[in-house]
Amino acid sequence: MKTTFAFAAVAAFVAVSAPAKADSLVFSSWGGTTQDAQKAAWASPFTEKTGITVVQDGPTDYGKLKAMVEAGEVNWDVVDVEGDYAAQAGKNGQLEKLDFSVIDKSKLDPRFVTDYSVGSFYYSFVIGCNADAVKACPKTWADLFDTAKFPGKRTFYKWSAPGVIEAALLADGVPADKLYPLDLDRAFKKLDTIKSDIVWWSGGAQSQQLLASAEAPFGSVWNGRMTALAATGIKVETSWEQNITAADALVVPKGAPNAEAAMKFIALATSAEPQAALAKATGYAPINVESAKLMDPETAKTLPDQQTASQVNADMNYWADNRDAIGEKWYAWQAK
Amino acid sequence: MSTYSDASGAIMPLPKARRATGFGGVVPALAFVGIFFVVPVVVLLLRSVLEPVPGLGNYAQLIGSATYLKIFANTFIVSGFVTVISLLIGFPVAWALAIMPGRLTSVIFAILLLSMWTNLLARTYAWMVLLQRTGLINKMLMGMGLVDQPLALVNNLTGVTIGMTYIMLPFIILPLYGVIKKIDPSTLQAAALCGANRWQCLTRVLLPLAMPGMAAGALMVFVMSLGYFVTPSLLGGTANMMLAELIAQFVQSLVNWGMGGAAALVLLVVTLSLYAAQLRFFGSQNPGGR
């Protein structure tokens, strides 16, 4: 009896982890409101059009992804990853080359297209502020690093990724076109000046909570979170001054079981209408240049692709080459 | 299965001979543990000495870096704090539970267990809301005029210690309650009759008798704290990072299995040595048994 049960349990376990059938594919993203929007804007129309079901999975986890590829047991077909990771994994041979005979890249923002990845959506790190909680809101990165003029806690993204180091250097007066290669020592020195006033956020929801509760009334956050925060009725201010862009990317892990269906899915996900639908739902920018026309001007105006006046592009290639070295330094500095 | 049904559906006791040979029954369970617990640990160990290049480079890097050593030290300091405070709060509570009337005991137990069954993340966020600068506790303190600046109770050692102690309390109260309940009250009466004052009753009679339970509870709390991830990462700052979070960074953010495996293995070895030490000092007897 016990034996039977154990075998049944193992069998069930195997059944659950069995690869998806050919008329379906598995999409992994970051969960939460963003993945809900991706499901509604991309997966539903895709299934309607092709009859291929899209199984939602996640959250994306690079350790898991690497383990799958190395073991040759991949069960994600399309994965939403950060741009710097996509660039690095592509160089390390962990991704399938994308099939641009299926995916039309002529209408995609070239900043976010490589042989192995296309943009998923793009976002900016902006200076967000809870205007109800403070007398004045910081307008520039220099303001955000100025604890004399703007006393209180400020919040930054916790993980090693494009955004915070760039902000520190811009605050220290490095011109935007001279950012790369990043002067890490200078950045950390600048970050040291406000270290005791930093509260880190590790996920978008937490950044919203920190601003809303005025635990940290201002900080560097993803622009979409400010859109969400404004919708809750809190008086917020968003400064787009030198907003730092980075894109999420769609990739196909090496050895994905349904790579062909994955290409079709990416083709649809990056086409104009689904990109516009996602942008409307999330406040992140479309990476298809035709999408803005499909939105009402009021919405389009609030997206990062319309905020290019002083926009700074994080250099994903630089990050791909230096991701590990920066990461080690970053976490060591944080723990000091 | 110690019973089986005959054709008519009546439950029959199993023949004695079947019941005596217990080993066959545990083979699947052992296999399960082997496949799902031992194999992954061995794989991780191998990766920690093989990646990125074969050798002990990962371990050298772990032990040679001031930052990582600081994280190790911090892990032990936080776990130690949490264990001591849990004992200080847990012992009186367990003692009270053991001597109070049965009905009240059930109510307190219900509260303890309910909190244990509530989602860990929800409980951690609840503490965040309570402890933050604009949170309930600071609002109350400032309302009463006790402080004029909000206290920093979260994103630091204070927050981690409070949150973790709260989560660990049931794990120390339950074993302690079991032990104290077993202590024969007449031993205390005897001590009192022989002229021991209250303090001596506690330190010379009660505490020594409760010691195995305290040791078992403390070890459990300490070991669980060593590997704690969610609460320290949400209630602590980066300056008091713990080992579990470092491992998560290695694996999830830096995708460096070698270092992640090495750190995980150091944690495992430390945990096992603590367990071995406990067995040596307190034997493998049940808490409270002699």
Interface residues (C-beta under 8 A of the other chain):
Chain A: M1 K2 T3 F5 A6 F7 A9 V10 D61 Y62 G63 K66 A67 K153 K158 W159 S160 V199 W200 S202 S213 A214 E215 R323 D324 G327 E328 Y331 A332 Q334 A335 K336
Chain B: M1 G25 V27 P28 A29 A31 F32 S65 T67 K70 I71 V129 Q132 R133 T134 G135 V154 N155 S233 G237 T238 A239 M241 L246 Q249 V251 Q252 S253 L254 V255 N256 W257 G260
